[in-house]
Amino acid sequence: MITLKIIGPLLTVVGSLLLAWRVKKILDALVLAQLAAEVNFKSLAAFLGNQTQDLKIVGGLDTHVEKSQRLGIFLLVVGFLLLAAGGSVSAYAIWAGS
């Protein structure tokens, strides 16, 4: 019974950490895409306003986001499953203990 009381919260903590890490990676990818869009907009505005002769466009963000998504969905599902398993084990430990 003591083991279940330890395993439940441990699974919940691991699931929470995994989800937090995944959310940070998603936010990092979004910030990178937003910054690149801002650079592209400023470069295009300067080019169209005849302030510069060079048009510098940032590309390749779709591959960065796609690469982030491939592993990300798996980790997101595992994180939620660990949270559910941790809650279930903790609930069972409480139910079986009383």
C-alpha positions in Angstrom: 0.0 0.0 0.0 2.9 2.4 0.8 4.2 1.6 -2.7 1.0 2.8 -4.4 1.0 6.0 -2.3 4.5 6.7 -3.6 3.9 5.6 -7.2 0.8 7.6 -7.8 2.3 11.0 -7.0 5.5 10.1 -8.7 3.6 9.3 -12.0 1.8 12.6 -11.6 5.0 14.6 -11.1 6.7 12.9 -14.1 3.6 13.6 -16.3 3.4 17.2 -15.2 7.1 17.7 -15.9 6.8 16.2 -19.3 3.8 18.4 -20.1 5.5 21.5 -18.9 8.6 20.7 -21.0 6.4 20.1 -24.0 4.5 23.3 -23.6 7.8 25.2 -23.3 9.0 23.7 -26.5 5.7 24.7 -28.2 6.0 28.2 -27.0 9.6 28.4 -28.1 8.6 27.3 -31.6 5.8 29.9 -31.6 8.1 32.7 -30.5 10.6 31.8 -33.1 7.9 31.8 -35.8 6.6 35.2 -34.6 10.0 36.7 -34.5 10.8 35.5 -38.0 7.5 36.9 -39.3 8.3 40.2 -37.7 11.8 40.2 -39.4 10.1 39.3 -42.7 7.5 42.1 -42.4 10.1 44.8 -41.5 12.4 43.6 -44.4 9.5 43.7 -46.9 8.3 47.1 -45.6 11.8 48.6 -46.0 12.2 47.1 -49.5 8.8 48.4 -50.6 9.6 51.8 -49.1 12.8 51.9 -51.2 14.8 52.2 -48.0 17.0 49.2 -49.0 18.0 47.3 -52.1 18.2 43.9 -50.3 15.2 41.8 -49.5 16.1 39.5 -46.6 13.4 36.8 -45.9 13.7 34.3 -43.1 12.6 30.8 -44.2 12.6 27.2 -43.1 10.3 27.7 -40.1 7.8 25.2 -41.4 10.5 22.4 -41.1 11.4 23.6 -37.6 7.8 23.5 -36.4 7.1 20.2 -38.2 10.2 18.6 -36.5 8.9 19.9 -33.2 5.5 18.5 -33.8 6.6 14.9 -34.7 8.1 14.1 -31.2 5.8 16.6 -29.5 2.5 14.8 -30.0 3.9 11.6 -28.6 5.3 13.3 -25.5 2.0 15.2 -25.0 0.0 12.0 -25.0 2.5 10.2 -22.7 2.4 13.2 -20.3 -1.4 13.1 -20.1 -1.4 9.3 -19.7 1.1 9.6 -16.8 -1.1 12.2 -15.2 -4.2 10.0 -15.5 -2.3 6.9 -14.3 -0.9 8.9 -11.3 -4.3 10.1 -10.4 -5.8 6.6 -10.8 -3.2 4.9 -8.7 -3.5 7.6 -6.0 -7.3 7.2 -6.0 -7.0 3.4 -5.7 -4.5 3.7 -2.9 -6.9 6.0 -1.0 -9.8 3.7 -1.7 -8.0 0.5 -0.9 -6.5 2.0 2.3 -9.9 2.8 3.8 
